[in-house]
C-alpha cells in the first residue's frame, strides 16, 4: 500500500456501562411518595454537613443559629436552620382537573412553555412531619424546582411563614480523578455525541444523515479527515432517533391519501394496519452500517419506541433485526438516563426530557446553567415524579447522582453549548448540550484527554444541505 492511500485503524477504548438505571422489575403498584422520602433520607445528611459548616458559628444578637430536626418544630422568632424537600406550588403547572375537563369535552388550556408566575407561585419546604412556606427576597432570587433537597436558615414570621436569610445545596458529589494521558498529544481520542436524528423512513431521507454515516465510516473527505475519523472510538446517540409518528409521512401514506377509494370509518385503539415499519428499518440499516466500523451506544428518547417513564429502558432488540447481531460487541443499547466510563472518563447524560422539564420552572433560558443546577442538587431528574413521568421507586431513588461525572450531556436541545463547571472539592465537569441533528446537522466530538469539544457540521452556512 502506497503512502497515497494510507490505512487508518480506529482507536479502541475500555467501555464500562453503569447498570444503575436498569430496572429488574417494572411495577406501578407502589406510591410515588416513597421517592421523596428516599431522596430526603439520602441527601439530608449531606445538606446538613454543609449547613453545620456554614451556620454553626453564626451569631445574631448574642444567639447562635440553632439546627431544628423537623420542619414543624420551628418556633416563631427563633433563628434556626432546617433541611427538607422543596415543593413548588405553581398554579400554571399541569393539573389533574385539566384531564377531567378533556374527558367531559371541555376545552382544556394549551400546554405552557413556562410554569413560572412570580406573583402567584409559592415555595415550600417539607419533610416527613409537614410543610412550611418559604418567603423573603433571598428565596425569591433562587432558581428551584419541586424535588430538590436544600437547607435554609432564617426565622418563622408572625403569619407562620419561614423567612429565608441563607440557603445551602448538596453541591457536587465526589469525583474520581481522570486518568493520566498515555498517548502523545498529537494522537487524539474522541467520543462522538449525537441526538435527534428523527428518521422518518421516507425515500428522501435527509442528505445530512447519509453524510454523517459516510464521515463516521471514514468514507468522506481526504486522508486528514479519515485520520481524525479513526480517532473517534465511540458514538453515543442521545435519543429521538425516530421521528414522531405523525411526522412519518411515507410514500405509501401519500398513495392512500390520493386514492379514489372511499375512506374507512375511524378505528379506536391500536390499529395494526396503521403501523409503519419503515423508520425502524431505516434506523436498523443505518446502525448496521455504523457498527461494522465504530462502537455505538443507543439511548431511547421521547419519540422512540420505549417506555415513556424515566428511566427509559433499552429499546427491544427485535425492532433491529440486523444490528442486533452486533449487540455486546459494537452495538450497546442503553437506558435514558445513561452513565458509563470510557477509558476512565465518566459520562452521564439524558435524552433531554429532564432539562426540558426544569426549563419550565425557571425564568431564564440558559440550559447549561440548568444542567449545573441539577449537578449541585445531585439529581439527574429532580422534577420526577411531580411533572416528569417516572417509575415509583420503593427501595432507592436512582436519580440521585452519587458519583460526579467528568462529562455531563443533554440531548435534543435547540443549539450546541458547552462550559466547564467546578465543585467545592476541585471537581471539574464538562457540560454539553447536544443539538438536534435533524435541525442543525451537527455532531459533537469530545476529547477524552482534555474534555475539549468540537462541532462537525454537515450543513452549509447558507442552510442548504451540504
C-alpha positions in Angstrom: 0.0 0.0 0.0 1.5 3.3 -1.0 1.6 6.5 1.1 -1.1 8.0 -1.2 -3.6 5.5 0.2 -2.9 5.2 3.9 -4.8 2.8 6.1 -6.1 4.0 9.4 -7.1 1.8 12.4 -9.9 3.0 14.6 -8.9 3.8 18.2 -10.1 1.3 20.8 -11.2 2.2 24.3 -12.3 0.5 27.5 -16.0 0.9 27.9 -17.9 0.2 31.1 -21.7 0.6 31.4 -23.2 1.6 34.7 -26.3 -0.5 35.3 -27.7 1.9 37.8 -30.7 2.9 35.6 -31.6 -0.6 34.5 -34.8 -1.9 36.2 -35.2 -5.6 37.1 -39.0 -5.3 37.6 -41.5 -2.8 36.2 -44.3 -2.1 38.6 -46.7 0.7 39.4 -48.2 -0.9 42.5 -46.4 1.4 45.0 -47.0 5.0 45.9 -44.8 7.8 44.5 -44.4 9.5 47.9 -41.7 6.9 48.7 -39.4 8.6 46.2 -39.4 11.8 48.1 -38.8 10.0 51.4 -35.9 8.1 49.9 -34.4 11.2 48.3 -34.6 13.2 51.5 -33.1 10.3 53.6 -30.2 10.1 51.1 -29.4 13.8 50.7 -30.3 15.2 54.2 -27.1 14.1 55.8 -25.1 15.8 53.0 -27.0 19.0 53.2 -26.8 19.1 57.0 -23.0 18.8 56.8 -22.9 21.9 54.6 -25.3 23.6 56.9 -23.2 22.9 60.0 -20.0 24.1 58.2 -21.7 27.4 57.2 -24.0 28.3 60.1 -22.8 26.6 63.3 -20.6 29.6 64.2 -23.1 32.3 63.1 -24.2 34.5 66.0 -27.0 37.1 65.8 -27.8 39.4 68.8 -25.9 37.1 71.1 -27.7 33.9 70.0 -26.2 31.2 67.8 -28.2 29.8 64.9 -29.9 26.6 66.0 -30.5 23.5 63.9 -34.1 22.1 64.0 -34.7 18.5 63.2 -38.2 18.7 61.8 -40.0 21.4 59.8 -42.9 21.5 62.3 -40.5 22.1 65.2 -39.7 25.6 64.0 -40.7 28.2 66.6 -41.7 31.8 65.8 -38.9 34.4 66.3 -36.2 31.7 66.8 -33.2 31.9 64.4 -32.7 28.4 63.1 -32.0 26.3 60.0 -33.8 23.3 58.7 -33.4 20.7 55.9 -36.2 19.5 53.6 -37.5 18.9 50.1 -38.7 21.8 48.0 -42.3 21.8 46.7 -43.3 24.5 44.1 -46.9 25.3 44.4 -47.5 26.7 40.9 -51.0 27.4 39.5 -49.7 27.1 36.0 -48.4 23.5 36.4 -50.4 20.6 34.9 -53.5 19.7 36.9 -55.5 16.5 37.1 -58.6 18.7 36.7 -57.4 19.5 33.2 -57.6 15.8 32.3 -61.1 15.6 33.7 -62.1 18.6 31.6 -60.8 16.8 28.5 -63.0 13.7 29.4 -66.0 16.0 29.6 -65.3 17.7 26.3 -64.4 21.0 27.9 -61.8 22.9 26.1 -58.5 22.4 28.0 -55.8 25.1 28.2 -52.9 24.8 25.7 -49.6 23.4 27.0 -47.5 26.2 28.6 -43.9 26.8 27.8 -43.3 28.0 31.4 -45.0 27.3 34.7 -43.4 30.3 36.4 -45.7 33.1 37.8 -43.7 35.1 40.4 -46.9 36.7 41.8 -48.8 33.5 42.5 -46.2 30.8 43.0 -45.5 29.5 46.5 -42.2 27.9 47.5 -42.5 25.4 50.3 -40.1 23.1 52.2 -41.3 19.8 53.6 -40.2 16.7 55.4 -41.9 13.7 57.0 -43.5 16.0 59.6 -45.1 18.6 57.4 -44.8 21.6 55.2 -43.7 25.2 55.7 -43.9 28.1 53.2 -40.7 30.0 52.4 -40.7 33.7 51.9 -38.2 36.6 51.6 -36.0 38.3 49.0 -33.3 35.6 49.2 -35.6 32.6 48.3 -37.3 34.6 45.5 -34.0 35.1 43.7 -33.1 31.3 43.8 -34.0 29.0 40.9 -35.6 26.0 42.5 -37.8 23.1 41.3 -40.0 20.6 43.1 -37.9 17.7 44.4 -34.6 19.3 45.2 -33.3 19.0 48.8 -31.9 22.1 50.4 -31.1 23.6 53.8 -32.5 27.1 54.7 -31.6 29.4 57.5 -34.0 32.0 58.8 -36.9 32.6 61.2 -40.6 32.0 61.3 -42.8 35.1 60.9 -45.9 36.0 62.8 -48.0 34.7 59.9 -46.4 31.3 60.1 -44.1 31.6 57.1 -40.4 31.0 57.2 -38.3 34.0 56.1 -35.1 32.7 54.5 -31.8 34.5 55.1 -29.4 32.0 53.5 -29.5 28.6 51.8 -27.2 25.6 51.1 -27.4 22.9 48.4 -25.9 19.3 48.4 -23.3 20.5 45.8 -21.4 18.3 43.5 -20.6 14.7 44.8 -17.1 13.3 45.0 -15.3 12.7 41.7 -12.8 10.1 40.7 -9.7 11.5 39.2 -9.3 11.4 35.4 -6.6 9.0 34.1 -3.2 10.5 33.2 -2.9 10.8 29.4 -0.8 8.0 27.9 -0.7 8.8 24.3 1.2 11.7 22.7 -0.7 15.0 22.4 -0.8 14.5 18.6 -2.9 11.3 19.0 -6.3 12.4 20.0 -9.1 10.1 21.2 -12.7 11.3 20.7 -16.2 10.3 21.7 -18.9 11.5 19.3 -22.2 12.7 20.7 -25.4 12.8 18.6 -29.1 13.3 19.1 -32.3 14.0 17.3 -31.8 12.1 14.0 -35.7 12.0 13.7 -35.6 9.4 11.0 -39.0 9.3 9.1 -38.4 6.4 6.7 -39.0 8.5 3.6 -37.1 7.6 0.5 -35.9 11.2 0.5 -34.2 11.0 3.9 -32.0 14.0 4.7 -28.7 14.1 2.9 -27.0 15.1 6.2 -27.8 11.7 7.7 -26.0 10.0 4.7 -23.1 12.3 5.0 -22.9 11.6 8.7 -22.7 7.9 8.2 -20.0 8.3 5.5 -18.0 10.5 7.7 -18.1 8.2 10.7 -17.1 5.2 8.4 -14.2 7.1 7.0 -15.6 7.2 3.5 -15.8 11.0 3.3 -13.0 13.6 3.0 -9.3 13.3 2.4 -6.6 11.5 4.4 -6.6 14.2 7.1 -10.4 13.8 7.7 -10.1 10.0 7.7 -7.2 10.1 10.2 -9.4 12.2 12.5 -12.4 9.9 12.0 -10.3 6.9 13.0 -9.7 8.6 16.4 -13.4 8.6 17.2 -13.7 5.4 19.3 -17.4 5.5 20.1 -20.7 7.2 19.1 -23.4 7.9 21.7 -26.8 8.6 20.3 -28.8 10.5 22.9 -32.4 9.8 21.9 -35.1 10.7 19.4 -33.5 8.6 16.6 -37.0 8.1 15.2 -39.4 11.0 14.4 -42.8 11.3 16.0 -45.5 9.0 14.4 -47.5 11.9 12.9 -44.3 13.2 11.1 -43.7 9.9 9.3 -45.4 10.7 6.1 -44.4 7.9 3.7 -45.0 7.4 0.0 -47.5 4.6 0.9 -49.5 7.0 3.1 -49.4 9.6 0.3 -50.7 7.0 -2.1 -53.5 6.0 0.2 -54.5 9.7 0.6 -54.6 10.2 -3.2 -56.6 7.1 -3.8 -60.2 7.5 -5.0 -61.4 4.7 -2.8 -63.7 5.7 0.0 -62.1 6.0 3.4 -62.9 3.5 6.1 -64.6 4.5 9.3 -62.3 5.7 12.1 -60.9 3.0 14.4 -60.3 3.5 18.1 -57.5 1.8 20.0 -54.5 0.1 18.4 -54.7 -0.4 14.6 -52.1 -2.8 13.3 -52.8 -1.7 9.7 -51.5 1.8 10.5 -48.1 0.7 11.8 -45.3 1.9 9.7 -42.1 -0.1 9.9 -40.0 2.0 7.5 -38.5 4.3 10.1 -37.3 1.5 12.3 -35.9 -0.4 9.2 -34.0 2.7 8.1 -32.5 3.2 11.6 -31.6 -0.5 11.7 -29.8 -0.3 8.4 -28.0 2.9 9.5 -26.9 1.4 12.8 -25.7 -1.8 11.0 -23.5 0.2 8.7 -22.0 2.1 11.6 -21.4 -0.9 13.8 -19.2 -2.6 11.2 -16.6 0.1 12.0 -17.5 2.0 15.2 -19.0 1.2 18.6 -22.4 2.7 19.0 -24.4 3.3 22.2 -28.1 3.9 21.6 -30.2 5.7 24.1 -34.0 6.0 23.8 -35.8 9.3 23.7 -39.2 10.9 23.9 -40.1 9.9 20.3 -38.5 6.5 20.3 -40.4 3.2 20.8 -39.6 2.7 24.5 -41.4 3.2 27.8 -42.3 6.9 28.4 -41.5 6.8 32.2 -37.9 7.5 33.3 -35.6 5.8 33.5 -36.4 4.7 29.9 -35.2 1.1 29.4 -33.4 -0.2 26.4 -35.2 -0.4 23.1 -36.1 -4.0 22.4 -33.7 -5.8 20.1 -36.4 -7.4 18.0 -37.0 -3.9 16.5 -33.5 -4.1 15.0 -33.3 -7.5 13.2 -29.9 -6.7 11.6 -27.9 -4.7 14.1 -29.0 -6.9 17.0 -26.3 -9.4 16.0 -23.7 -6.7 17.0 -25.1 -6.5 20.5 -22.5 -6.9 23.1 -19.6 -6.0 20.7 -20.1 -2.8 18.8 -23.8 -2.2 19.5 -24.8 -1.3 23.0 -28.5 -0.4 23.6 -28.8 1.6 26.7 -31.1 3.4 29.1 -32.1 7.0 29.4 -30.5 8.4 31.6 -27.2 6.7 30.8 -24.0 6.5 32.7 -20.7 4.9 31.6 -17.0 5.1 31.8 -14.8 5.4 28.7 -11.1 4.9 29.4 -11.7 6.1 32.9 -13.7 9.2 31.9 -17.2 9.1 33.5 -20.1 10.2 31.3 -23.6 11.0 32.5 -26.3 12.1 30.1 -30.0 12.2 29.2 -32.0 12.5 26.0 -33.3 15.9 27.0 -36.6 15.4 28.9 -35.1 16.2 32.3 -33.7 19.7 31.4 -36.8 20.4 29.2 -38.9 20.0 32.3 -36.6 22.0 34.6 -36.7 24.8 32.0 -40.5 25.2 32.6 -39.8 26.1 36.3 -37.3 28.8 35.7 -37.4 32.3 34.2 -34.2 32.1 32.2 -33.3 30.2 29.0 -29.7 29.1 29.8 -29.8 25.3 29.6 -26.2 24.9 30.7 -27.0 26.8 33.9 -29.9 24.4 34.5 -27.6 21.4 34.0 -25.2 22.9 36.5 -28.1 23.3 39.0 -29.1 19.6 38.7 -25.5 18.7 39.5 -25.5 20.9 42.6 -28.8 19.4 43.6 -27.3 15.9 42.9 -30.4 15.0 40.9 -30.4 14.0 37.3 -34.2 14.2 37.1 -35.3 16.5 40.0 -38.8 17.2 38.8 -39.8 13.5 38.6 -42.4 12.4 39.6 -44.1 15.8 40.0 -44.2 16.9 36.4 -42.0 14.3 34.8 -43.1 10.6 34.4 -41.0 8.1 36.2 -41.3 4.7 38.0 -42.4 4.7 41.6 -39.1 3.6 43.2 -39.6 1.9 46.6 -36.1 0.9 47.7 -33.8 3.6 46.3 -34.1 6.9 44.3 -32.0 6.1 41.3 -32.0 9.7 40.1 -29.6 10.8 42.9 -26.1 11.4 41.5 -23.7 9.6 43.7 -20.5 10.0 41.7 -19.7 13.2 39.9 -19.2 12.7 36.1 -16.4 14.3 34.1 -18.8 14.8 31.1 -22.5 15.6 31.6 -24.5 15.9 28.4 -28.1 16.5 27.5 -29.5 15.7 24.0 -32.2 17.2 21.7 -31.5 20.8 22.5 -32.0 23.7 20.1 -28.3 24.5 19.8 -24.8 23.4 20.9 -23.4 24.8 24.1 -20.6 23.8 26.5 -18.9 25.1 29.6 -16.8 23.8 32.5 -18.2 23.9 36.0 -16.3 23.3 39.2 -17.3 21.9 42.6 -16.2 22.8 46.2 -13.6 20.0 46.2 -12.0 20.8 42.9 -14.4 18.7 40.8 -14.4 19.6 37.1 -17.3 18.8 34.8 -17.7 19.4 31.1 -21.4 20.4 30.4 -22.6 19.8 26.9 -26.0 20.5 25.2 -26.3 18.3 22.1 -28.3 19.9 19.3 -31.0 18.1 17.3 -29.2 16.7 14.2 -32.3 16.8 12.1 -32.4 20.6 12.5 -28.7 21.6 12.8 -26.8 18.8 11.1 -24.2 18.9 13.9 -22.1 16.2 15.6 -20.2 16.9 18.8 -16.8 15.4 19.4 -15.3 15.2 23.0 -11.6 14.8 23.5 -11.1 12.2 26.2 -7.8 13.7 27.4 -8.7 17.4 27.6 -12.5 17.3 27.6 -12.5 20.0 24.9 -15.4 19.9 22.4 -15.5 20.3 18.7 -18.6 20.5 16.4 -18.7 18.9 13.0 -21.4 20.4 10.8 -22.9 18.7 7.8 -24.9 21.7 6.7 -23.7 24.7 4.7 -23.7 28.1 6.2 -26.5 29.2 3.9 -28.7 26.5 5.4 -28.7 24.3 2.2 -27.7 20.7 2.8 -24.0 20.1 2.3 
